[in-house]
Amino acid sequence: MNNAGYRYELTCEVDPEHSRQYREIMTDAVIQWLGMDGLAGFRPMSAVDGTRVRLEFAFADRQALDRFTTGEDHRETLDALRSVCLRVESDRWQPGAVSLVEGDSATAVPDGGTNVAERISD
């Protein structure tokens, strides 16, 4: 995945009883997501035991991230996933900085520092 600074992570714990419906929803969603403006990178990952899937999306700027996560199509997809998964979690991340000075907090608001992810609260 490229170095785009803003990230969105979607993690699904698939209900084995609804695995076929999950695959159908996810196939349609991925095709839709990959065609969206502002998406700079995409990486699907699966837990080794196969029970969870994590999708990582990268965006060049906060506006693209916001458009993606607040879009009606995305909200509908999340609702559909919640109907067939045991758990659906999503997190939005932005660039952060790590202090190398003893006694300072571990992370800080981005100010052009090192690109280390920090969670964005919704």
NUFIVEX-476405 format. One line per 2 residues: number of its first residue (from 1); for each residue x, y negated, z of N, C-alpha, C. Coordinates in steps of 0.1 Angstrom, whole numbers, plus 2048, in hexadecimal, padded with zeros to 3 digits. Layout:
NUM> X/Y/Z/X/Y/Z/X/Y/Z  ...
END
This chain:
1> 809/80C/800/800/800/800/809/7F4/800  804/7E9/7FA/80D/7DD/7F9/80E/7D5/806
3> 814/7CA/806/816/7C2/812/80C/7B8/815  800/7B9/80F/7F5/7B0/812/7F3/7B0/821
5> 7F1/7A4/826/7F1/7A2/835/7E5/7A6/83C  7D9/7A6/836/7CD/7A8/83D/7C8/7B7/83A
7> 7C4/7BD/845/7C0/7CB/843/7B2/7CE/849  7AB/7D8/843/79F/7DD/848/7A0/7EC/849
9> 79D/7F2/855/79E/800/856/790/806/85A  78C/810/853/77F/817/855/782/825/859
11> 77E/82A/864/780/837/869/773/83E/86B  771/84A/865/765/852/866/768/85F/86B
13> 760/864/875/761/871/87A/755/878/873  758/881/86A/74E/887/862/746/892/869
15> 739/891/869/730/89C/86F/730/8A8/865  735/8B3/86A/736/8BF/861/729/8C3/85A
17> 71E/8C0/861/710/8C3/85B/70D/8BA/850  714/8AF/84E/710/8A5/844/71C/8A2/83B
19> 725/8AC/83A/731/8AA/832/72E/8A7/823  725/8AE/81D/721/8AB/80F/71C/89D/80D
21> 713/899/816/70D/88B/815/718/881/817  721/884/820/72D/87B/822/735/879/816
23> 738/884/80F/741/884/803/73A/87C/7F8  72D/87D/7F7/725/876/7ED/726/867/7F0
25> 723/863/7FC/723/855/800/731/84F/7FE  73B/856/802/749/851/802/74E/850/7F3
27> 74A/85A/7EB/74E/859/7DC/749/84C/7D6  73C/849/7D8/736/83D/7D3/73C/830/7D9
29> 73F/831/7E6/744/825/7ED/752/822/7E8  75B/82C/7E6/769/82A/7E2/769/824/7D4
31> 761/829/7CB/760/823/7BE/75C/814/7BE  752/811/7C6/74E/803/7C8/759/7FB/7CF
33> 75F/800/7D9/769/7F8/7E0/775/7F5/7D7  779/7FF/7D0/785/7FD/7C7/783/7F2/7BC
35> 777/7EF/7B9/774/7E5/7AF/772/7D7/7B5  773/7D5/7C2/771/7C8/7C8/77C/7BF/7C6
37> 779/7B2/7C3/783/7A8/7C2/78A/7A6/7D0  796/7A3/7CF/79E/7A0/7DB/7A4/7AC/7E2
39> 7A1/7B9/7DE/7A7/7C4/7E4/7B5/7C6/7DE  7BF/7C6/7E7/7CD/7C7/7E3/7D3/7D4/7E5
41> 7CC/7DD/7ED/7D1/7EA/7EF/7C7/7F3/7F6  7C9/800/7F4/7BF/80A/7FA/7C7/817/7FD
43> 7C5/81C/809/7CB/829/80C/7C1/832/814  7BD/83D/80F/7B5/846/817/7BE/850/81E
45> 7BA/853/82B/7C2/85C/833/7B8/866/83A  7BD/872/83C/7B4/87C/843/7BC/882/84F
47> 7B5/884/85A/7BB/88A/865/7BF/898/861  7CA/89D/867/7CF/8AA/864/7C5/8B5/866
49> 7BC/8B4/870/7B2/8BE/872/7A6/8BC/869  7A5/8B1/861/79B/8AF/858/78E/8A9/85D
51> 78E/8A6/86A/781/8A1/870/77F/892/86F  78A/88A/86C/789/87C/86B/78F/877/85E
53> 78A/86C/859/78F/865/84D/791/857/850  79D/852/84C/7A0/843/84E/7A3/83D/841
55> 79C/832/83E/79E/82B/832/7A5/81E/835  7B0/81A/82F/7B7/80E/832/7B6/805/825
57> 7B1/7F9/827/7AF/7EF/81C/7B9/7E4/81F  7BF/7DE/815/7C8/7D3/816/7C3/7C7/80E
59> 7C4/7BB/814/7BF/7AF/80D/7CA/7A4/80E  7CC/79C/804/7D6/792/804/7D3/786/80D
61> 7C6/784/810/7C2/778/818/7B5/77B/820  7B3/773/82A/7A8/775/833/79A/774/82C
63> 799/76B/822/78D/769/81B/789/776/814  792/77D/80E/78F/78A/807/78B/794/811
65> 791/795/81C/78D/79E/827/77F/79B/82C  77C/78E/82E/76F/78A/832/764/78E/828
67> 767/78B/81B/75D/78F/811/75A/79E/811  765/7A5/812/763/7B4/812/75B/7B9/81E
69> 75E/7B4/82A/758/7BA/836/74A/7B4/838  746/7A9/832/739/7A3/834/730/7A5/829
71> 734/7AC/81E/72C/7AE/812/721/7B8/815  715/7B6/80F/70A/7BE/811/70C/7CD/80D
73> 713/7CF/802/716/7DC/7FD/71E/7E4/808  728/7DD/80E/730/7E3/818/728/7E6/825
75> 720/7DD/829/717/7E0/834/70E/7EC/832  708/7ED/826/700/7F8/822/708/805/823
77> 714/805/81E/71C/811/81E/71F/815/82C  722/80C/835/725/80F/843/718/815/84A
79> 70D/810/847/700/816/84C/6FF/824/847  701/827/83A/700/834/834/70A/83D/83B
81> 717/839/83D/721/841/844/71D/845/852  717/83B/859/713/83E/867/708/848/867
83> 700/84A/85D/6F5/854/85D/6FB/862/85B  707/864/856/70D/871/854/71A/874/85B
85> 71E/86A/863/72A/86C/86B/727/86C/87A  730/873/881/72F/873/890/733/865/896
87> 73D/85F/88F/742/852/893/748/84B/887  745/83D/887/74A/835/87D/750/828/884
89> 75D/826/882/763/81A/888/76A/812/87D  76A/805/87F/771/7FC/876/779/7F1/87D
91> 784/7EE/878/78C/7E3/87E/792/7DA/874  792/7CD/876/798/7C3/86D/7A5/7BF/874
93> 7B0/7BE/86C/7BD/7BB/871/7C3/7AF/869  7CB/7A7/870/7D1/79B/86A/7E0/79C/86D
95> 7E8/794/866/7F7/794/869/7F8/78E/877  802/792/87E/805/78D/88C/814/78C/88D
97> 818/788/898/827/786/89B/82A/78D/8A8  836/793/8A8/83B/799/8B4/846/791/8BA
99> 844/78D/8C7/84E/785/8CE/85B/78D/8D1  866/788/8CF/873/78E/8D3/879/788/8DF
101> 871/77E/8E5/875/777/8F1/870/77E/8FD  878/782/907/873/789/913/869/780/91A
103> 85F/786/91F/854/77F/926/849/77A/91E  84B/778/911/840/774/908/837/77F/906
105> 82A/77C/901/821/787/8FE/826/78F/8F2  821/79B/8F1/826/7A4/8E7/822/79F/8D9
107> 816/79A/8D7/812/795/8CA/80D/787/8CC  80D/780/8C1/809/772/8C1/801/76F/8B4
109> 7FA/764/8B4/7F2/75F/8A8/7FC/75D/89D  7F9/761/891/802/760/886/806/751/883
111> 813/74F/881/818/742/87E/824/743/874  823/74D/86C/82D/750/862/838/75A/867
113> 835/760/872/83E/76A/878/83D/777/871  842/781/878/843/78F/873/835/794/870
115> 833/79C/866/827/7A1/862/824/7AE/86A  81D/7AC/876/819/7B7/87E/80A/7B6/880
117> 803/7C0/87E/7F4/7BF/87F/7EF/7BC/88D  7E5/7B4/88D/7DE/7B0/899/7CF/7B1/896
119> 7C7/7B6/8A0/7B9/7B8/89D/7B1/7AB/89D  7A8/7AA/893/79F/79E/892/792/7A2/899
121> 78E/79A/8A2/781/79D/8A8/776/797/89F  76B/79F/89E/75F/79B/896/756/792/89E
END
